[in-house]
Amino acid sequence: MMKILSKLSSAALIAILTFTFACKQNDEKNVAPNNKVSEKVLHQINALGFTNTGVIKTDGGYIVEGDIFLSETDLNSTPKQHNLVVGKSEQFRTSNVVNTNGNRNITIYAPTGYRGYSSAMLAGLDEAISRYNALGLDLTFSRTTSSWNADIKMTRLSRTDEQRGVLGSAGFPTNGNPYNEIKMSGVLESSYGLSTDGIATIIGHEMGHCIGFRHTDYFDRSISCGGSTANEGASDVGAINIPGTLKDADLADNGSWMLACTDGSDRPFTSGDQAALNWMYKNNF
């Protein structure tokens, strides 16, 4: 999931040399009053193994860790045993992955026209798809013009969530299938000034969650988000280290497309990203 802190103001960005986007805004005074999350829900989120700080209440559930969506059904499920192993290694996957059977195409639908996405957003989606397809994985993506039977539907975030600074959210695979919805802000270009490549990075990040990737720096979000050291929790979906990927992540290795936070710039797949994707989706699952 990608956490992206929204811009506070032009003056603030000038004052802060390295600004950070996140799927939710960290400025608590700007969070709407109806975002109040009950202690019961915070306990349920914690019981599932996710961090319960910075939780955003949204339509049908909650956004945790910046962009991972948990439905009411998820919260009321019986937590599985999970063992948190915090170490300095990247990358991570969930215990739920997509079954490709050696060759699988995943279709993504995004609405166009009135109430749909702008040409810039669609170009970003197409670029994100192109980046995955260029790797020659057992899993490919294509954009479909029909919502009928689309594997993933890219839908617009609510206006309330956009105003809170949420840029995107998604979930993890179930029953061998990708998570079926990516909620994206429609103002990445108009309000944040992101380029097509920057938009592609954010959409590609949410696609990564849909096929089973956790944040590269899940064990220490401060690597990309700043602040104090904090891990995200193994959760009942797991945080399993992918063999052959980089060790001892630090600020010098700050370009992964699955880092929790980004500055909104272009982040094509690093060599570590490619190694993780190759291990996950080249004749392994």
Summary of the structure (lengths in Angstrom):
residues: 285
radius of gyration: 17.5
end to end distance: 21.3
largest distance: 51.6
contacts: 949
relative contact order: 0.21
helix: 27%
strand: 17%
